[in-house]
Amino acid sequence: MNNENLNKTKKEAKEISLTQYFDFLKLEAIFKHCTSFEDTTQSRKFDVFLEENEDGSYNIVPEEAMIPLFEKHTFSETLIVTGISIFEKCCKEWFKWGLKYNPDRLNFFNKKVSINEIMGKDNPEEIIINKTIEDINFKNVQICNEKFKMILGIKIFENRENKYVIERYINHRHVISHNYGTIDFNYVKRTRGTHEDVGKSLILKNSELEEFRNLIYDLITNIASKMIPIVFKNIK
């Protein structure tokens, strides 16, 4: 075993772990804020903030009645988007680290680069690794799981339930990021929801937010705990 490589590997593993710990603290701060509000019993359509007058006209309810719901809604969306980003970043960082110190695993990909891309570079292998990582969609649960299992020999999901749950929240993140949190037909199709939900805002209960927070923590700690001994064992 190359002691110099071992020391570098340990240093980078420590840096990755520390960064992900800070990422989780960020997620925890968002979680505590959005769950400080009570779960709303309001409809997912915001027309509940309109009061009908006798003449058929409408008044908007006082602002102070609306702000708590909107603030909770905003921070809940932030929690989901941040959490999925942390999961994706975690997968990328550990996968790249595993390839860097066990470069033989790159043979699984048969990645080709042009001479111009590596000419004059001190570490052409790193260019190949970066291109390999860019081509993997870590937000696709099936692809992510298969790559970790095939290339690095670990299962990042302890059971099917964890896999299905993170997939559900990835779908939540998708509708938040691409449809401003409004449920559409694509979301209903992916989640096997009902057409009655189309057009409504995606509002999650505190129990769902807690489930998500716990799942992200379990996933990032599980990946780190499995990756480190495998890479150390096979380091070149």
Buried (B, 14 or more C-beta within 10 A) or exposed (E): EEEEEEEBBEEBBEEBBEEBEEBBEEBBEBBEBBBEBEBBEBEBEBEBBEEEEEEEEEEEEEEEEBEEBEBBBEBBBBBBBBBBBBBBBBBBBBBBBBBBBBBEBBEEBEEEEEEEEBEEEEEBBBBBBEBBBEEBEBBEBEEBBEBBEEBBBBEBBEEEEBBEBBBBBBBBBBBBBEEEBBBEEBBBEBBEBEEEBBEBBBBBEBEBBEBBBEBBBBBBBBBBEBBBEBBBEBBE
